[in-house]
Amino acid sequence: MTTTQTAGQKLTATLTSTLHIGSRTRNRRGRTNLRNEVIETIQTAVTYPGYWTKDRQDAIATGWTAVNAYRKHIEGARVDTIVCWYVREGMSPYQFAKLLGRMVDAGITTVFEAEAFFSSLRDEANAAYAKRY
């Protein structure tokens, strides 16, 4: 039986295999922040065609809009504070890569769609915050 992956699932699988990230990987590997490495990997795929094989390049480049939405809404603190905390600190690098894949599968193409997506994470963020603190 063959199962087909969505673009977001391919993005997540490619990012995690490229950066050797697993479900129990911590946020930092030495001095390297793996969340930043995920973002830089997507930037590299978009900026330097041919850096990886075509399949890997195509899979990673699909995350470009998701990264831009993350930068605007999370790094720019334009959404709820608890959601910003959740995405910045509450997620492991693996969960962050999965979040970017979810954003790709949600078909986010505009600022409004990204804002609505991040706002929909409020309950998930509240649960994570309550569990941690």
C-alpha positions in Angstrom: 0.0 0.0 0.0 1.3 3.4 -1.0 0.5 6.4 1.0 0.9 9.9 -0.4 2.2 12.7 1.7 0.9 16.2 1.7 3.2 19.1 1.0 3.3 19.9 4.7 4.2 16.4 5.7 7.0 16.3 3.1 8.3 19.6 4.5 8.3 18.3 8.0 9.9 15.0 7.1 12.6 16.7 5.0 13.4 19.3 7.6 13.7 16.7 10.4 15.8 14.3 8.4 18.1 17.1 7.0 18.7 18.6 10.5 18.6 15.2 12.4 15.7 16.4 14.6 13.7 13.8 16.4 10.7 14.0 18.7 12.9 14.2 21.8 15.5 16.7 20.4 16.1 19.7 22.6 15.9 23.3 21.5 19.7 23.7 21.4 22.5 21.6 20.1 25.5 23.1 21.7 25.3 26.8 20.9 23.0 26.2 17.9 19.3 27.1 18.3 17.6 24.4 16.2 14.5 26.6 15.6 16.7 29.1 13.9 18.4 26.3 11.9 14.9 25.2 10.6 14.3 28.8 9.5 17.7 29.1 7.9 17.3 25.8 6.1 14.1 27.0 4.5 15.8 30.4 3.6 18.7 28.5 2.0 16.4 26.4 -0.1 14.7 29.4 -1.5 17.7 31.6 -1.8 20.3 29.2 -3.2 18.7 26.9 -5.8 20.7 23.7 -6.2 22.1 23.7 -2.7 20.3 20.3 -2.1 18.9 17.8 -4.5 15.8 18.8 -6.4 13.4 16.8 -4.4 14.8 18.0 -1.1 14.9 21.6 -2.4 11.3 21.5 -3.6 10.0 20.0 -0.3 11.8 22.6 1.9 11.0 25.6 -0.3 7.3 25.1 0.3 7.8 26.4 3.8 8.8 30.0 2.7 5.3 31.5 3.3 5.0 29.8 6.6 8.4 31.2 7.8 7.4 34.7 6.7 4.1 34.4 8.6 6.0 33.2 11.7 8.4 36.1 11.5 5.6 38.7 11.1 3.2 37.3 13.7 5.3 35.5 16.2 8.7 37.3 16.2 6.8 40.5 15.6 4.5 39.7 18.6 1.4 40.6 16.6 -0.8 37.8 18.0 -1.7 36.8 21.6 1.2 36.7 24.0 0.5 33.1 25.1 0.5 32.0 21.4 3.8 33.8 20.9 5.3 32.1 24.0 4.0 28.7 22.8 5.5 28.9 19.4 8.8 30.4 20.6 9.4 28.5 23.8 6.8 25.9 24.3 7.5 23.8 21.2 10.4 21.5 20.6 12.2 21.9 17.2 10.3 18.8 16.0 7.0 20.4 17.0 8.0 23.6 15.3 8.8 21.8 12.1 5.4 20.1 12.3 3.8 23.5 12.9 5.3 24.8 9.7 4.0 21.7 7.9 0.6 22.3 9.3 0.7 25.9 8.0 1.7 24.7 4.5 -1.2 22.2 4.6 -3.6 24.9 5.8 -2.8 26.8 2.6 -1.7 30.0 4.2 -1.0 32.6 1.5 -2.0 35.9 3.1 -1.4 37.8 6.3 -5.0 37.4 7.3 -4.9 33.6 6.9 -1.7 33.5 9.0 -3.2 35.6 11.7 -6.3 33.4 11.8 -4.1 30.3 11.9 -2.1 31.6 14.9 -5.2 32.7 16.7 -6.6 29.2 16.3 -3.6 28.0 18.4 -4.8 29.8 21.5 -6.4 26.7 23.1 -3.4 24.5 22.3 -1.1 27.2 23.8 -3.2 27.6 26.9 -3.1 23.8 27.5 0.7 23.7 27.0 1.2 26.7 29.4 -1.0 25.1 32.1 0.8 21.8 31.8 4.2 23.5 32.1 3.4 25.9 34.9 
